[in-house]
Amino acid sequence: MRSAALFARRAAFYMPLSLAVLAIQWQLFVQTHASTVWMQVGDAVLDPLIIVYANILTAADMRGETQAPGTIVGRGLERLWAVILIDFALGYLYAGAFFAQGQDLAGRFLGFLALLLLTTLLMADVFASTEHEVSTLALIPLSFFRSITLSWQNGNMRRLVWIMAAQIALIALVEYLTLLLLHRHYSAAQANFYAVTPLATLLTAPFAVLTTVIYLDCLARERERLKQAL
């Protein structure tokens, strides 16, 4: 699988970065006495750090680009803010989608629509990280717009649905682990940290690599379709 090969190519960077992020998250957990607010702030900033560099490096590898380490670091820091804001917005959409599933029929329908919208927005991070010729003000709106439009072209949605299904399965797994730890008399904050944070952090880079591969494949299909139309 191409995404696995691309991840393995940069694993020597992704794994230390992920472990460093996990170490910082652990320190936040300990130093703030398991403060939920501080943990959420840490996750909101640190996980996008992994995402933005996984997106940039995977795109560079697929495009055959060679970039100096300083250029890569600068590029990531330049676009980190956009990925943070995008993930913040998607996080609220996730929460709304799953909350709605426990409501009446109308609520479940709205929850389904929210999940569908989330699926079409999975590539927004990649656009924000990798597209160069975009103004700062237009970056986030264009990230959402391009992710949605690419999702509905040439059967691309099918691959994105698989990613969303994997993410939902991951959420179900961490919910199960959280309940298991609660039954073993861990506090709610401890159970949430131990069940969610290590797994989510270590899987962030693989998911980002896979999403970047899909995004660039979608772009290639779009260009080919336009070329044939001309």
Stockholm file with secondary structure:
# STOCKHOLM 1.0

chainA/1-230         MRSAALFARRAAFYMPLSLAVLAIQWQLFVQTHASTVWMQVGDAVLDPLIIVYANILTAADMRGETQAPGTIVGRGLERLWAVILIDFALGYLYAGAFFAQGQDLAGRFLGFLALLLLTTLLMADVFASTEHEVSTLALIPLSFFRSITLSWQNGNMRRLVWIMAAQIALIALVEYLTLLLLHRHYSAAQANFYAVTPLATLLTAPFAVLTTVIYLDCLARERERLKQAL
#=GR chainA/1-230 SS CHHHHHHHHTHHHHHHHHHHHHHHHHHHHHHTTSCHHHHHHHHHHHHHHHHHHHHHHHHHHHHTCCCCHHHHHHHHHHHHHHHHHHHHHHHHHHHHHHHHTTSCHHHHHHHHHHHHHHHHTTTHHHHHHHCCSCCHHHHHHHHHHHHHHHHTSTTTHHHHHHHHHHHHHHHHHHHHHHHHHHHTTCCHHHHHHHHHHHHHHHHHHHHHHHHHHHHHHHHHHHHHHHHHHC
#=GC SS_cons         CHHHHHHHHTHHHHHHHHHHHHHHHHHHHHHTTSCHHHHHHHHHHHHHHHHHHHHHHHHHHHHTCCCCHHHHHHHHHHHHHHHHHHHHHHHHHHHHHHHHTTSCHHHHHHHHHHHHHHHHTTTHHHHHHHCCSCCHHHHHHHHHHHHHHHHTSTTTHHHHHHHHHHHHHHHHHHHHHHHHHHHTTCCHHHHHHHHHHHHHHHHHHHHHHHHHHHHHHHHHHHHHHHHHHC
//
